[in-house]
């Protein structure tokens, strides 16, 4: 399974692209790059505080729950997500590969300490309790490399997959978008679940148009 922002849309988490998407109102280079953080860490943190508060109030939807149930039923199941909201874990998914990180974790720029941080009243920017260094959200920003080990596990899962379900992603951000292509090339049957038809229909075997929160429970029921 490869999921993107669309899987959390019905939980109330805004998507990035498309109508009402975050990148319609904000420029990624102002908020989601290492350069933006170096320039104005307080601004970047205020934006993450806004997102953390918003997501804190969100609950997993039937799409997250259906994926957790599929995991329990299917041996060899892997879930790769681009989402940083942590909702897959809340729904019961045991080991989602969060290839873009998780906004409930922070990392110190000085000592490298990474830890879970769920408090919503942090200063902007917060500092490391161990060394006083600047903390950043433990997410991947534009222009940064993904965690190599996670990415390798995701590649391996994609290349070994018999079936890949691609849910709620515009599939424009690489390398995540290339995972479905790699799976297809390696012989997987690729099913896309999205509100919109895929831009390149030769990349998918079946396109299921609709809301993830309706399509996935229906798939589960049929399986
Ligand atoms: P996008 O916002 O680019 O795409 C969301 C996709 O979900 C679109 O194709 C929508 O049509 C679809 N969609 C919306 N609501 C849906 C629903 N209820 N059911 C099914 N599909 C729905 O999100 P991503 O592809 O995840 O990067 O974006 C990839 C990356 O770009 C993100 O991880 C983030 C962003 O910049 C980082 O944070 C590094």
Boltz pocket constraint, residues with backbone or C-beta under 6 A from the ligand:
constraints:
  - pocket:
      binder: B
      contacts: [[A, 3], [A, 4], [A, 5], [A, 6], [A, 7], [A, 9], [A, 10], [A, 15], [A, 16], [A, 17], [A, 18], [A, 21], [A, 82], [A, 83], [A, 100], [A, 139], [A, 140], [A, 141], [A, 142], [A, 167], [A, 168], [A, 169], [A, 170], [A, 171], [A, 172], [A, 173], [A, 193], [A, 194], [A, 195], [A, 196], [A, 210], [A, 211], [A, 212], [A, 213]]
      max_distance: 6.0
